[in-house]
Amino acid sequence: MKPYPHDGPPSRRREPAERSAQPAPPAEPAKGCSLADAVLAVAGEPEPEVALRRTVEKAMILTSARHGAVGERPAHALETTSLDTPIPVGPSVYAQLYLADKADGSRFTTQDEIAAGTLARAAGLALGHASEREQAELERKRLAAIGGLAGGLLGGEPRSVALAALAERARELADADLVTVTLPDEDGVHQILEVAVGHRAELVRGLLSVREGSATGEVLRTGQAAIFSGAEADSAAGEIGGGAGAGIVADRFAELGVGPALLLPMRAEGAVRGVLGICRRDGRAGFEPMIRAAAAELSRQAAQLLDLADRRLDDERVQVYQDRERIARDLHDLVVQRLFGVCLALEGARNRAQRADVVERVSQSIDELDDTIRQIRSTIFALQVQGAARAGSPLRHRIIQEVDAARQVLGFSAALRMEGLIDTDVPPPVAENVIAVLREALANVARHAQARRVEVDIAVGDRVTIEIVDDGLGPPASLRRSGLANLARRAEQFSGALTVEPVHRGGSGLGTGTRISWQVPLR
């Protein structure tokens, strides 16, 4: 309903002849309905729609009007006479209460005006109270979401798990169908849709896309929120999902049928940490201002918590490195030196020993001490190397670089989706094979498949899975004997497996092609 710019007293519209006529005597209210009872019935109603309906019903009874409505003039009204009354909510006008055509054909009286105005103000009170309750409920949900994120991040949960819980709370707060969290990649070019919950979230979760040319990338760059209506979201589905070269990403978002959408910057300390995307399905109403404000505050506070968690993690890492350096220093300065002194003393005792069995026994002890010193020095070196090395494996970044490099031989950008704790759960020997398999498989697609589109999915859980789907011709027999055999051997050395199967038109949106699945257990 569109608010009116005025909040003045009720107005009566009369025909020219009526304007000079004397007012009719006040009419008595209908039996069984007093103004006081009507006000209580309206003001005490917690549901806004019911309160408005009661306002119209009671106003028609009290004024003997044949027709009444809120927001729009009543249909089929003759409007020989009418009465328009604003419904105020706070300092603004929520809507108009329209009454038309008294039952006896007379004009509306001053008492009618008073009754309609009183009921309109009672309706305004009911709407105001409903708005306050809704605001309080939104605040409760927002605080619960922030509390859950704080508990997860500061309690040691993986970031993806904590962000997924935040997204679920945000979906409840905004009455949304899909909520996503998009994070910028370290290369400064890409963005990864790290978290997606809700309606068909699996279609977009983990997708990698180029920032430039996308609405999400623009929010990351400028820190300014973007609001899409249903029609705008439908036409900009590709821009929401990804920019240039992100055909599959755009198709996935279009397939979701996204309607109204909010893209909110997760901004803290002047930097945008990510984008919180809140979407409703096509055909649903847009997001109310109250929900937009609550979601924006949630996004801002989430960014502050992410920043705080990163700082805490950095502090913990520094503490660990300092502890390692101290332990290495103590081992070298105290333990190794004392053991070395014991070795020298034993060597002196061996030289003075007369019995052969004593000499042999002391020599064995010296050898064992020498071996112990070597092991301790190796431990010292390992501690120093771990302290100096950057925390975390660069596997995720190497995967992105490998897929990006494949664009030169493919002639287009492959769609990449990554899910799971890739940087922490994949051991180095397996990580090296992941890169090798990815490089060889994409090269095979480029040489043999004549594909126009390629999807790469990499998931890490109790196993690492690489799945590559193309819309090409399928692998020739020569490739099955050589290239694919190499991929199979790389899987078998870790008790894994390689499967190759044709893909037909359907589920993924691609044409006939090939699916290569490479799996290796991690536990």
Secondary structure, 3 states (H helix, E strand, C coil): CCCCCCCCCCEEECCHHHHCCCCCCCCCCCCCCCHHHHHHHHHCCCCHHHHHHHHHHHHHHHHCEEEEEECCCCCCCCCCCEEEEEEEECCEEEEEEEEEEECCCCCCCHHHHHHHHHHHHHHHHHHHHHHHHHHHHHHHHHHHHHHHHHHHHHCCCCHHHHHHHHHHHHHHHHCCCEEEEEEECCCCCEEEEEEEEECCHHHCCCEEEECCCCHHHHHHHHCCCEEECHHHHHHCHHHHHCCCCCHHHHHHHHHHCEEEEEEEEEEECCEEEEEEEEEEECCCCCCCHHHHHHHHHHHHHHHHHHHHHHHHHHHHHHHHHHHHHHHHHHHHHHHHHHHHHHHHHHHHHHHHCCCHHHHHHHHHHHHHHHHHHHHHHHHHHHHHHHHHCCCCCCHHHHHHHHHHHCHHHHCCCCEEEEECCHHHHCCHHHHHHHHHHHHHHHHHHHHHHCCCCEEEEEEECCEEEEEEEECCCCCCHHHHHCHHHHHHHHHHCCCCEEEEEEECCCCCCCCCEEEEEEEEECC
